[in-house]
Amino acid sequence: MKTIVTLTTLASLAASVAFTQTAAADQTKVRTIIGNVSDVEALTTTYVRKTPIEEKVCRVEEVPIYEEGQGGDELGGLIIGGLIGSAVGNAATDAKGAGTFGAITGALVGREHAKNSKTEGKIVGYRQQDVCEIQKSVREERVEEVTGYRLTIDVDGDEVILKTKKIYDTGDEIRIRRKTTYSLD
């Protein structure tokens, strides 16, 4: 027996297959339900915070006391320098005033030499003196920071665990979105 397939038969067959596929598709329903918070656990992270600080640190040091310095005689240096300068100025040139210029220059140089040749005396004792300085350092402290919460929620006799950033207390009622998907095996 020969089967004749017509366009009408093909269209009917295609519609039947399409209906079967549509009927077998999953269906999802979303509802908001109320649950009760039965436990709240804080979620934390720990890190080390480093803070630069400056501290004034003082200590007592022994400082030497010196005997009064024995210095050169400034007046003597002035006179000797003047005489030497005058003699050098007169001997170096026959120009008028050269001796006077040499005397003045020599006197100033002799005076400075006498001032700078002062020597410190010997140490005759010690005294205590506070010496302070600023020291830089880094303070390290361990910091524990709350990053969120893990909630245990009673919903229709089941326990559900969810994470959130918002804080809740035990016993709070909470709205939960429940998504249920239905499908055929």
Protein Blocks (a to p, Z undefined) as FASTA:
>chain_A
ZZdddfklmmmmmmmmmmmmmmmpccddddddddddfbdcdddddddddddddddddddd
ddddddddddddfklmmmmmmmmmmmmmmmmpmcehklmmmmmmmmmmmmmmmmmmpccd
ddfbdcdddddddddddddddddddfbdcddddeehiacddddfbdcdehiacddddddd
dddZZ
